Structure formats: C-alpha cells, structure tokens
C-alpha cells in the first residue's frame, strides 16, 4: 500500500489546531510541514482530497508519495521521490 500527502510548493495540506487555555480546539485546514500533513492511503483518495483542499484553500495540490522511517514515537515521514 502506498501513502500520499498533498504538496503545494514546499508545504503540505493538514490541520492547524487553535489553542485555548493550553488545550487544542477547533482544527483549521491549512499549510503545514511534512510531519503534520494529512495522509491518504491511496492515490485515488489523495486526488479526491486534493479537490477538497483546492475548494478550501484555493491552492493547487499535488499528491506526493511518502514513506515512513523509524518505529513508534520516533517514526518520521519522508518523501519517496
């Protein structure tokens, strides 16, 4: 199974959490770094999500394959290309 994130220039589509009294609440869609990007489990799902992201942010996103490195809490997301 291949995993994908949505890239726009050097940033990625994901959620930004608003903090209130030290607690996260009200997630907002926005541009984030690779480690916080929203993951899609297939290319088809990534393309559907790219259309949704374009509607929300008005930006064009491209599905980019990723891979995982490490285990447990040390897991990192890396671009596969």
DSSP file (Angstrom, degrees, kcal/mol; ACC not computed):
  #  RESIDUE AA STRUCTURE BP1 BP2  ACC     N-H-->O    O-->H-N    N-H-->O    O-->H-N    TCO  KAPPA ALPHA  PHI   PSI    X-CA   Y-CA   Z-CA
    1    1 A X              0   0    0      0, 0.0     2,-0.3     0, 0.0    41,-0.1   0.000 360.0 360.0 360.0 133.3    0.0    0.0    0.0
    2    2 A X        -     0   0    0     39,-0.3     2,-0.3    65,-0.0    65,-0.1  -0.784 360.0-149.7 -98.9 143.7    1.3    3.4   -0.9
    3    3 A X  E     -A   66   0A   0     63,-0.6    63,-2.4    -2,-0.3     2,-0.3  -0.854  14.0-167.3-112.4 150.1    0.7    6.5    1.2
    4    4 A X  E     -AB  65  40A   0     36,-2.6    36,-2.5    -2,-0.3     2,-0.3  -0.942  13.2-163.6-136.5 153.7    0.4   10.1   -0.1
    5    5 A X  E     -A   64   0A   0     59,-2.1    59,-3.0    -2,-0.3     2,-0.6  -0.873  31.4-111.6-125.0 165.5    0.4   13.7    1.2
    6    6 A X  E     -A   63   0A   0     32,-0.4     7,-2.0     7,-0.3     2,-0.4  -0.891  34.9-161.7-103.3 119.4   -0.8   16.8   -0.7
    7    7 A X  E     +AC  62  12A   0     55,-2.9    55,-2.4    -2,-0.6     2,-0.4  -0.796  19.8 178.3-106.2 141.5    2.0   19.2   -1.6
    8    8 A X  E >  S- C   0  11A   0      3,-2.9     3,-2.2    -2,-0.4     2,-0.2  -0.922  73.5 -50.3-136.1 110.7    1.9   22.8   -2.6
    9    9 A X  T 3  S-     0   0    0     -2,-0.4    -1,-0.0     1,-0.3     0, 0.0  -0.451 121.6 -25.0  54.7-122.4    5.4   24.2   -3.2
   10   10 A X  T 3  S+     0   0    0     -2,-0.2     2,-0.3    -3,-0.1    -1,-0.3   0.161 126.8  79.2-104.6  18.3    7.3   23.2    0.0
   11   11 A X  E <   -C    8   0A   0     -3,-2.2    -3,-2.9    22,-0.1     2,-0.3  -0.775  64.9-142.0-123.4 169.5    4.3   23.0    2.2
   12   12 A X  E     -CD   7  32A   0     20,-2.4    20,-3.2    -2,-0.3     2,-0.4  -0.901  22.3-102.9-134.7 155.7    1.6   20.4    2.7
   13   13 A X  E     + D   0  31A   0     -7,-2.0    25,-2.9    -2,-0.3    -7,-0.3  -0.634  62.6 117.3 -80.2 131.4   -2.2   20.2    3.4
   14   14 A X  E     -ED  37  30A   0     16,-2.2    16,-2.5    -2,-0.4     2,-0.4  -0.905  59.9 -65.6-167.9-165.3   -3.1   19.4    7.0
   15   15 A X  E     - D   0  29A   0     21,-0.6     2,-0.5    -2,-0.3    14,-0.2  -0.854  28.4-159.8-108.1 138.5   -4.8   20.7   10.1
   16   16 A X  E     - D   0  28A   0     12,-3.4    12,-2.7    -2,-0.4     2,-0.5  -0.975  18.3-143.1-113.0 125.4   -3.7   23.6   12.3
   17   17 A X  E     - D   0  27A   0     -2,-0.5     2,-0.3    10,-0.2    10,-0.2  -0.763   5.9-137.0 -95.1 130.8   -5.1   23.5   15.8
   18   18 A X  E     - D   0  25A   0      7,-1.5     7,-3.1     8,-0.9     2,-0.4  -0.673  22.0-138.3 -78.7 136.4   -6.2   26.7   17.6
   19   19 A X  E     + D   0  24A   0     -2,-0.3     2,-0.4     5,-0.2     5,-0.2  -0.824  22.3 179.3-101.0 137.5   -5.1   26.7   21.2
   20   20 A X  E >  S- D   0  23A   0      3,-2.6     3,-1.6    -2,-0.4    -2,-0.0  -0.957  75.0 -17.1-137.8 116.9   -7.3   28.0   24.0
   21   21 A X  T 3  S-     0   0    0     -2,-0.4     3,-0.1     1,-0.3    -1,-0.1   0.880 128.5 -53.5  53.5  41.1   -6.1   27.9   27.6
   22   22 A X  T 3  S+     0   0    0      1,-0.2     2,-0.4     0, 0.0    -1,-0.3   0.486 118.3 108.0  77.7   2.9   -3.3   25.5   26.6
   23   23 A X  E <  S-D   20   0A   0     -3,-1.6    -3,-2.6     2,-0.0    -1,-0.2  -0.928  70.5-119.0-116.1 137.5   -5.7   23.0   25.0
   24   24 A X  E     +D   19   0A   0     -2,-0.4     2,-0.3    -5,-0.2    -5,-0.2  -0.502  45.0 153.0 -72.1 139.3   -6.1   22.3   21.3
   25   25 A X  E     +D   18   0A   0     -7,-3.1    -7,-1.5     1,-0.2    -2,-0.0  -0.971  42.6  30.8-156.7 165.3   -9.5   23.0   19.8
   26   26 A X  E    S-     0   0A   0     -2,-0.3    -8,-0.9    -9,-0.2    -1,-0.2   0.957  70.5-143.8  47.3  79.7  -11.2   24.0   16.5
   27   27 A X  E     -D   17   0A   0    -10,-0.2     2,-0.4    -3,-0.1   -10,-0.2  -0.455  14.7-161.7 -68.9 143.4   -8.9   22.5   13.8
   28   28 A X  E     -D   16   0A   0    -12,-2.7   -12,-3.4    -2,-0.1     2,-0.3  -0.970  20.9-116.4-124.6 140.9   -8.5   24.6   10.7
   29   29 A X  E     +D   15   0A   0     -2,-0.4     2,-0.3   -14,-0.2   -14,-0.2  -0.571  57.1 128.0 -74.1 138.4   -7.3   23.3    7.3
   30   30 A X  E     -D   14   0A   0    -16,-2.5   -16,-2.2    -2,-0.3     2,-0.5  -0.939  60.4 -59.9-168.3-172.1   -4.0   25.0    6.3
   31   31 A X  E     +D   13   0A   0     -2,-0.3     2,-0.2   -18,-0.2   -18,-0.2  -0.788  56.7 166.5 -92.2 128.5   -0.5   24.6    5.1
   32   32 A X  E     -D   12   0A   0    -20,-3.2   -20,-2.4    -2,-0.5     2,-0.1  -0.752  38.1 -86.4-131.9 175.2    1.8   22.6    7.4
   33   33 A X    >   -     0   0    0     -2,-0.2     3,-1.4   -22,-0.2     4,-0.3  -0.328  50.3 -96.3 -80.1 172.6    5.2   20.9    7.4
   34   34 A X  G >  S+     0   0    0      1,-0.3     3,-1.2     2,-0.2    -1,-0.1   0.841 120.8  59.1 -61.0 -36.7    5.6   17.4    6.2
   35   35 A X  G 3  S+     0   0    0      1,-0.3    -1,-0.3    42,-0.1    43,-0.0   0.697 112.2  40.6 -68.6 -17.9    5.4   15.8    9.7
   36   36 A X  G <  S+     0   0    0     -3,-1.4   -21,-0.6     2,-0.1    -1,-0.3   0.253  87.9 126.0-112.6  10.2    1.9   17.3   10.2
   37   37 A X  B <   -E   14   0A   0     -3,-1.2     2,-0.3    -4,-0.3   -23,-0.3  -0.307  68.3-104.5 -70.0 152.4    0.5   16.7    6.8
   38   38 A X        -     0   0    0    -25,-2.9   -32,-0.4   -32,-0.1     2,-0.3  -0.626  38.7-136.5 -75.9 133.7   -2.8   14.8    6.3
   39   39 A X        -     0   0    0     -2,-0.3     2,-0.4   -34,-0.1   -34,-0.2  -0.704  14.5-162.9 -96.8 143.8   -2.2   11.3    5.0
   40   40 A X  B     -B    4   0A   0    -36,-2.5   -36,-2.6    -2,-0.3     6,-0.1  -0.983  13.8-147.3-122.3 138.5   -4.1    9.5    2.2
   41   41 A X  S    S+     0   0    0     -2,-0.4     2,-0.3   -38,-0.2   -39,-0.3   0.489  78.2  23.0 -87.6  -2.6   -3.9    5.7    1.9
   42   42 A X  S  > S-     0   0    0      1,-0.1     4,-2.1   -41,-0.1     5,-0.1  -0.984  76.9-112.5-154.5 162.9   -4.2    5.6   -1.9
   43   43 A X  H  > S+     0   0    0     -2,-0.3     4,-2.2     2,-0.2     5,-0.2   0.893 116.9  53.5 -65.4 -39.3   -3.6    7.8   -5.0
   44   44 A X  H  > S+     0   0    0      1,-0.2     4,-2.0     2,-0.2    -1,-0.2   0.925 110.0  46.8 -60.4 -45.7   -7.4    7.9   -5.7
   45   45 A X  H  > S+     0   0    0      1,-0.2     4,-2.3     2,-0.2    -1,-0.2   0.876 110.9  53.2 -64.5 -37.4   -8.1    9.1   -2.1
   46   46 A X  H  X S+     0   0    0     -4,-2.1     4,-2.1     2,-0.2    -1,-0.2   0.885 107.6  50.7 -65.7 -38.6   -5.3   11.7   -2.4
   47   47 A X  H  X S+     0   0    0     -4,-2.2     4,-1.6     2,-0.2    -2,-0.2   0.904 110.7  48.7 -66.4 -40.4   -6.8   13.1   -5.7
   48   48 A X  H  X S+     0   0    0     -4,-2.0     4,-1.8     1,-0.2    -2,-0.2   0.928 112.8  48.1 -62.1 -45.0  -10.3   13.4   -4.1
   49   49 A X  H  X S+     0   0    0     -4,-2.3     4,-2.8     1,-0.2    -2,-0.2   0.837 105.9  58.3 -66.1 -33.2   -8.7   15.2   -1.1
   50   50 A X  H  X S+     0   0    0     -4,-2.1     4,-2.2     2,-0.2    -1,-0.2   0.885 105.8  49.4 -64.3 -38.4   -6.7   17.5   -3.4
   51   51 A X  H  X S+     0   0    0     -4,-1.6     4,-1.8     2,-0.2    -2,-0.2   0.909 112.6  47.6 -65.1 -41.2  -10.0   18.7   -4.9
   52   52 A X  H  X S+     0   0    0     -4,-1.8     4,-1.8     2,-0.2    -2,-0.2   0.912 111.4  50.3 -65.0 -42.6  -11.4   19.3   -1.5
   53   53 A X  H  X>S+     0   0    0     -4,-2.8     4,-3.0     1,-0.2     5,-0.5   0.879 107.7  53.7 -64.0 -38.5   -8.2   21.1   -0.4
   54   54 A X  H  X5S+     0   0    0     -4,-2.2     4,-1.9     1,-0.2    -1,-0.2   0.899 108.8  49.8 -62.4 -40.1   -8.4   23.3   -3.5
   55   55 A X  H  <5S+     0   0    0     -4,-1.8    -1,-0.2     2,-0.2    -2,-0.2   0.846 116.5  41.7 -66.0 -34.4  -12.0   24.3   -2.6
   56   56 A X  H  <5S+     0   0    0     -4,-1.8    -2,-0.2    -5,-0.1    -3,-0.2   0.942 132.4  18.1 -78.7 -50.2  -11.0   25.1    1.0
   57   57 A X  H  <5S-     0   0    0     -4,-3.0    -3,-0.2     2,-0.2    -2,-0.2   0.594  91.9-127.2-102.7 -13.0   -7.7   27.0    0.4
   58   58 A X     << +     0   0    0     -4,-1.9     2,-0.3    -5,-0.5    -4,-0.2   0.735  69.7 120.3  73.1  21.5   -7.9   27.9   -3.3
   59   59 A X        -     0   0    0     -6,-0.4     2,-0.5   -51,-0.0    -1,-0.3  -0.871  66.8-115.6-118.4 151.3   -4.5   26.4   -4.0
   60   60 A X        -     0   0    0     -2,-0.3     2,-0.4    -3,-0.1    -9,-0.1  -0.743  33.3-166.6 -85.9 129.4   -3.5   23.6   -6.3
   61   61 A X        -     0   0    0     -2,-0.5     2,-0.4   -11,-0.2   -53,-0.2  -0.909   8.6-153.0-118.1 145.3   -2.1   20.5   -4.5
   62   62 A X  E     -A    7   0A   0    -55,-2.4   -55,-2.9    -2,-0.4     2,-0.2  -0.961  24.3-117.3-115.6 132.4   -0.3   17.5   -6.0
   63   63 A X  E     -A    6   0A   0     -2,-0.4     2,-0.4   -57,-0.2   -57,-0.2  -0.514  33.6-167.7 -65.8 131.9   -0.3   14.0   -4.4
   64   64 A X  E     -A    5   0A   0    -59,-3.0   -59,-2.1    -2,-0.2     2,-0.1  -0.989  19.3-123.8-125.0 126.7    3.2   13.1   -3.4
   65   65 A X  E     -A    4   0A   0     -2,-0.4    15,-2.5   -61,-0.2    16,-0.5  -0.412  33.1-171.4 -68.8 145.0    4.2    9.5   -2.3
   66   66 A X  E     -AF   3  79A   0    -63,-2.4   -63,-0.6    13,-0.3     2,-0.3  -0.834  12.8-155.7-129.4 168.5    5.7    9.2    1.1
   67   67 A X  E     - F   0  78A   0     11,-2.8    11,-2.9    -2,-0.3     2,-0.4  -0.945  18.4-122.9-139.1 162.4    7.4    6.5    3.2
   68   68 A X  E     - F   0  77A   0     -2,-0.3     2,-0.4     9,-0.2     9,-0.2  -0.856  19.6-166.8-109.4 142.5    7.9    6.0    6.9
   69   69 A X  E     + F   0  76A   0      7,-2.5     7,-2.9    -2,-0.4     2,-0.1  -0.995  52.5  11.2-129.2 135.3   11.2    5.7    8.7
   70   70 A X  S    S-     0   0    0     -2,-0.4     2,-0.3     5,-0.2     5,-0.2  -0.341  76.7 -93.4  94.6-178.3   11.7    4.5   12.3
   71   71 A X  S >  S-     0   0    0     -2,-0.1     3,-1.7     4,-0.1     4,-0.0  -0.955  71.3 -11.4-138.1 155.0    9.3    2.9   14.7
   72   72 A X  G >  S-     0   0    0     -2,-0.3     3,-1.7     1,-0.3     0, 0.0  -0.240 127.7  -9.3  59.9-139.2    6.9    4.0   17.5
   73   73 A X  G 3  S+     0   0    0      1,-0.3    -1,-0.3    -3,-0.0    -3,-0.0   0.631 133.3  63.7 -69.4 -10.9    7.2    7.6   18.6
   74   74 A X  G <  S+     0   0    0     -3,-1.7    -1,-0.3     2,-0.1    -2,-0.2   0.375  73.0 129.0 -91.6   4.0   10.4    8.0   16.5
   75   75 A X    <   -     0   0    0     -3,-1.7     2,-0.3    -5,-0.2    -5,-0.2  -0.376  38.8-167.6 -64.1 134.5    8.6    7.4   13.2
   76   76 A X  E     -F   69   0A   0     -7,-2.9    -7,-2.5    -2,-0.1     2,-0.5  -0.919  18.2-129.5-122.3 148.7    9.3   10.1   10.6
   77   77 A X  E     -F   68   0A   0     -2,-0.3     2,-0.4    -9,-0.2    -9,-0.2  -0.865  29.5-177.6 -97.4 130.4    7.5   10.8    7.3
   78   78 A X  E     -F   67   0A   0    -11,-2.9   -11,-2.8    -2,-0.5     2,-0.2  -0.966  31.5-108.7-127.7 144.2    9.8   11.2    4.3
   79   79 A X  E     -F   66   0A   0     -2,-0.4   -13,-0.3   -13,-0.2   -14,-0.1  -0.498  21.4-147.2 -67.7 139.7    9.1   12.0    0.7
   80   80 A X              0   0    0    -15,-2.5   -14,-0.2     1,-0.2    -1,-0.1   0.661 360.0 360.0 -83.3 -16.8    9.5    8.9   -1.5
   81   81 A X              0   0    0    -16,-0.5    -1,-0.2     0, 0.0   -15,-0.1   0.479 360.0 360.0 -86.5 360.0   10.7   10.9   -4.6
